[in-house]
Amino acid sequence: MMTLFDEEQILKAYTKDIRESTAKEVTEKTARETAERMIKMGKFSLEDISLCVPAISLEELKEIKVEFIQ
């Protein structure tokens, strides 16, 4: 009985971790896509973009911009 309970708890914790990491990945992907669109538009400075998309650092935005220049 204890083994079954322990396995259930482990499975629940594992499922929760998977959901949380997937949600985080989706959020990061969405933030990057938004920043990329803003950079492509060319109407915003990197500082403005970092204020609008706080999930991405200014350094990361500089790297993204370099990718588009190449």
Contact map, one row per residue, 1 for C-alpha under 8 A:
1111100000000000000000000000000000000000000000000000000000000000000000
1111110000000000000000000000000000000000000000000000000000000000000000
1111111000000000000000000000000000000000000000000000000000000000000000
1111111100000000000000000000000000000000000000000000000000000000000000
1111111110000000000000000000000000000000000000000000000000000000000000
0111111111000000000000000000000000000000000000000000000000000000000000
0011111111100000000000000000000000000000000000000000000000000000000000
0001111111110000000000000000000000000000000000000000000000000000000000
0000111111111000000000000000000000000000000000000000000000000000000000
0000011111111100000000000000000000000000000000000000000000000000000000
0000001111111110000000000000000000000000000000000000000000000000000000
0000000111111111000000000000000000000000000000000000000000000000000000
0000000011111111100000000000000000000000000000000000000000000000000000
0000000001111111110000000000000000000000000000000000000000000000000000
0000000000111111111000000000000000000000000000000000000000000000000000
0000000000011111111100000000000000000000000000000000000000000000000000
0000000000001111111110000000000000000000000000000000000000000000000000
0000000000000111111111000000000000000000000000000000000000000000000000
0000000000000011111111100000000000000000000000000000000000000000000000
0000000000000001111111110000000000000000000000000000000000000000000000
0000000000000000111111111000000000000000000000000000000000000000000000
0000000000000000011111111100000000000000000000000000000000000000000000
0000000000000000001111111110000000000000000000000000000000000000000000
0000000000000000000111111111000000000000000000000000000000000000000000
0000000000000000000011111111100000000000000000000000000000000000000000
0000000000000000000001111111110000000000000000000000000000000000000000
0000000000000000000000111111111000000000000000000000000000000000000000
0000000000000000000000011111111100000000000000000000001000000000000000
0000000000000000000000001111111110000000000000000000000000000000000000
0000000000000000000000000111111111000000000000000000000000000000000000
0000000000000000000000000011111111100000000000000000101100000000000000
0000000000000000000000000001111111110000000000000000000100000000000000
0000000000000000000000000000111111111000000000000000000000000000000000
0000000000000000000000000000011111111100000000000000100000000000000000
0000000000000000000000000000001111111110000000001000100000001000000000
0000000000000000000000000000000111111111000000000000000000000001100000
0000000000000000000000000000000011111111100000000000000000000000000000
0000000000000000000000000000000001111111111100001000000000000000000000
0000000000000000000000000000000000111111111111001000000000000000100000
0000000000000000000000000000000000011111110000000000000000000000000100
0000000000000000000000000000000000001111111100000000000000000000000000
0000000000000000000000000000000000000111111110000000000000000000000000
0000000000000000000000000000000000000110111110000000000000000000000000
0000000000000000000000000000000000000110111111111000000000000000000000
0000000000000000000000000000000000000010011111111000000000000000000000
0000000000000000000000000000000000000010000111111100000001001100000000
0000000000000000000000000000000000000000000111111110000001000000000000
0000000000000000000000000000000000000000000111111111000000000000000000
0000000000000000000000000000000000100110000111111111100000000000000000
0000000000000000000000000000000000000000000001111111111111001000000000
0000000000000000000000000000000000000000000000111111110000000000000000
0000000000000000000000000000000000000000000000011111110000000000000000
0000000000000000000000000000001001100000000000001111111100000000000000
0000000000000000000000000000000000000000000000000111111110000000000000
0000000000000000000000000001001000000000000000000100111110000000000000
0000000000000000000000000000001100000000000000000100111111011000000000
0000000000000000000000000000000000000000000000000100011111111000000000
0000000000000000000000000000000000000000000001100100000111111100000000
0000000000000000000000000000000000000000000000000000000011111110000000
0000000000000000000000000000000000000000000000000000000111111111000000
0000000000000000000000000000000000100000000001000100000111111111100000
0000000000000000000000000000000000000000000001000000000001111111110000
0000000000000000000000000000000000000000000000000000000000111111111000
0000000000000000000000000000000000010000000000000000000000011111111100
0000000000000000000000000000000000010010000000000000000000001111111110
0000000000000000000000000000000000000000000000000000000000000111111111
0000000000000000000000000000000000000000000000000000000000000011111111
0000000000000000000000000000000000000001000000000000000000000001111111
0000000000000000000000000000000000000000000000000000000000000000111111
0000000000000000000000000000000000000000000000000000000000000000011111
